[in-house]
Amino acid sequence: MQPEHPDLVEIDQHIRTHLDRVLRAEQLAADLVRRRIATLRDRLIDLEEAADSVIVVLPAGEVAGVLDNVGADHIELASASGVVLVPLNSISSVRRL
């Protein structure tokens, strides 16, 4: 709804601009907090939702593929050789391709 009085138009625009800036700042702050407290599992879920190809580094080597599912204690990685189940506690690192 637009203000009817001409003097209020500028004030209305100023308030909307200010509220948009505040909203963006709040969203950035919330994203920063989320990233700071995220677990490996949380990050893996982000990669799964993005359907990103990754390299999972394990003590015995590396496995490349697309994260198909993130369970409570494992991931399912769709690779060229089929689905690979990897326990979360055996993952050394994960790299996005």
N, C-alpha and C positions, 0 to 999 in steps of 0.2 A: 504494500500500500504506500503510495507516494504522499508526502505531506502536502497539504493544500496551500499553506502560506509560503510565498516565494523565499522568505528568509530561512525557512526550515530546510529547504532543499540542500543547501551547502552543509548545514549541520548534520543532516541525515547522511550525506555522502561521507563526511568526515567520520562519523560514528561507525558506519559500515566498513570503511577502510581500516579503522582502528581494530574493530572486532575481527576482521579477517586476519590482520597481523597477529593478534593475540591467539587466535585459533591455530595458525601455522606454528607459532612458537610453542604452544602447548603440545601439538602433535609431534614436533621435533623432539621436545623434551621427553615425551612418553616413549618415542621410538628409541631414544638414547638409553633410557632406563631399561627398556626391554632387551636391548642388545647387551647391556652390561650384566644382566642377571641371567641371560640365556644359557642353557646347558647345551652340551653337544647334541643331545636328542632334539632340543628345540631347533637348533640350526639345521639338523638333518631333515626335520619336518619342513622347514622353509625350502630347502633344496628339493624335497619330494614334491611339494606343491608347485614349484616352478618347473618341474620335470627336467631338471638340469642333469647333464652327464657329469659324472664325477670319477675321480680316482680315489679309492679307499686304500690307505696304506695300513698294512697289517705286519705283525712281526715276521711272517713268512713270505712277504712280498706285497704286490699290489693287485687290485682288481678294479677294472674300469667298467662302467655301465651307467644305467639310469636308475636312480632310486625309485623303486616301485612301491615300497611300503616301509614305514617306520613303526616297529612294534615297541612294546615296553622294554624289551631287553635285546632286540636284534633289528637289523635292517634286511630288506630283501632288495638285492641289486640285480636288475635285468642286464645281463652281459651277453656277449656274442655266443658264449657256451651255454647259456640258459640262466635260470634264476639261481643266485648265490645267496645263501643265508649267512649273515655275518653278525656274531655277537657284539653288542655295543662295547663291552669291556675289552675286546681285542683290537679295537680301532686305534691306531696311532695318530692318524691325521686324515683329513679329507680335503681334496682339491677339486675345485670346479673346473671343468674343461671348457 
